[in-house]
Amino acid sequence: MIPLTHFLIVGACLFAAGLYAVLARRNAILVLVGIELMINASILNLVAFGRYDKTLYGGQVFALFAIVLAAAAVAVALAIILNVYKFHKSVNPEDIKNLKD
Amino acid sequence: MPATALTYPLLAALSAVLLPFLGFLLSAALGKKAGNGAIAISAISLSLLAAGYAFSQVWNQEPIHVQWNWFTVGSQEFHVGLMLDNMAVLMLVLVCLIALPVHIYSAAYMKGDPGIHRYWTYLSLFCFAMLGLVVADNLLLMYVCWELVGFASYLLIGFWFTKDAAVQANKKAFIVNRIGDLGFLIGIALTYSHLGTLDTGALVAAPETLPAPWLTVAGLAFFLGAMAKSAQFPLHVWLPDAMEGPTSVSSLIHAATMVAAGVFLLARIFPVFNETVLLVIAATGAITALVAAYFALTQFDIKKILAFSTISQLGFMMVGIGIGMYPVALFHLSTHAFFKCLLFLCAGAVIHEMQHIKETHGLAIDPQDIRNMGGLRKYMPLTFAAMLIASLALAGFPFTSGYLSKDALIVHSFEWAALQPGAAKLIPYVLALVSMLTSFYILRLLAKVFFGAFSVASANGTIRPHEVPAKMLVPMLFLAGCSLFPLFSIHPLNDGHVWLMQGLTTTVSTLPPLRMLHLVIPLLTASATCVAATVAWHWYVNGRYPLKTTGLFYRLSQNQGYLDTLYDATVVRPILRLSRLLLWTDHYIVDRAVNGLAALGRSFAATAAWIDQRLVDGLVRLVGKLAWGLGNVFRRLQTGRVQHYFTTLFLLILVILLYHIVVLL
């Protein structure tokens, strides 16, 4: 039996890697990948804590929902990135400053 | 109870008073256009007619008293009104009768003066003030007119205000008169506080109401007022200096207006005086008469001689008041008004001619100095005749009006002295002596001016003085007629027949008559007059002048008793020193204190300004800067880059987490 802590450590590492990617990468696709990594880290936590709910499997159910939502979010995000690319001819987040007023 | 309705005599008196005032207003409004004096002359002529009518209706009839409310202070009502009795209408006519010839004379005398329009304005004001004074029924109104008389005389004495001497003279007249005005005011205040009224008619009650010491004080205070106005020793010093005004003005001041006011006041409020005050008045009058006559002996300025003669005659009138016979004083005032006015007009004519000679021949002479005249009898016969009549009247020669009044005065003073103890018995003898001195100095004047040789002509044979124009001669001849006896009495030698005194004596308790005196005194004074005249003739006309001009008594007389020097040393200079001291105090102590206070205020204000700018404004600015600085910091967060937003979000969450860990655990 693998102890819960290990799952949590792996999840935290995944989350940290994802966070780093989101904050530091110079490519919007890779930022999206970072987001996916963070989502998966949280899903891993859900599944790991799901062990304590043997009757309803709440953790697993929420994990499934989260996977579906992540897939949808990726689809939308990719579409946004495509449009951004068409507009700016770049996917580097440094070049995109239009979120200012 | 006085009436309030107007009757014809009242209307006449009122218009007699107000017409000169109207003339004053019109002349003042028209300015230079009123230069020919038509307004002033017609005003005074109409005034004379009105006064004459009022006189004819009131003289020896029931007095008319009219009164209106003037103003109310608290519950005290003050009245304004006219009191027409014999005394008032007599003075009313007298003032107008003297003023009219003076006005006509002035038209010629002042012709060509650049300020002549002012002259007419002032003259009308002067007449108005004097006429108002004589008809006023209460002391307050009298005081107002009294002050107006003083003010108008101030303007007229200083008429030629570019001359320094004239300015000094009118200042002196004004200041000396102020001393007297103060006395008058104190008298009014005392009367009011004890009697509760200012009506002159109510003063009869004064001796019973006022405590004896206060009665004396009030009487002396009133007399002080009259002393200054009527130029009594030692307050007479303003009158000789007042000769700086035009001669026509001097004649008016000396005859009917200014100096008569004091005598009239004393006659009007006569019931106030008790024995003590009357004795003081008589003594002052006698001293004044003697001293002024003594000063007149050696003067060389023709107008100064006449001025001292006026002072001396005013002394006679004061004695008349002092012996309780104010009708005699008023009688002498009336006769004196005519002949003194005439004397001045004649002197004016002579001065006018001398001035003319001085200008046409370019001589450096003083036109008023009698040493430059002489022999004018041949050149100006009519002026000489008028002057002779006036001089004889002044000397109290029989058949003149002056004889009647002066002898009446001396006789009554002898009658009075017979009842007095001690030194008061001397007073009539002083008067007799003065009357001798009077004839001496007036004969000296006549001799120096009209007899002998014309001293200027002896140096330059071509000079020939001329008679003055008719406009000046007619008033002079008219006054000469009035200076003779028929105007006053049908009997030329007996003062018992004088209508004027008979009209006034009704209210006075007469003195016990001494029959002998009425025969002896006139004889004695007339012969003394003749002796004095002979001596003067011998000395001055025949040129046998026996006296050294360096003797003490001569110099004392010449310098008017050194009174001016005395006043200068004891009053004027200490006051000037005091005022300089006060000026110094003002400059160095008061001003410094004020400046120091101002500097203190300024430094305090500067501190306050510093606090305001640095502390208060600083605080406000600090708040502004803080907001700006915070905004500046947070502005940097909004970079528009999504990754920066994420970073911020992450850090914020981290902070919240840390807070929870640190605080909540």
Interface residues (C-beta under 8 A of the other chain):
Chain A: L19 V22 L23 A24 V31 P93 E94 I96 K97 N98 L99 K100 D101
Chain B: Q638 T639 G640 R641 V642 Q643 Y645 F646 T647 F650
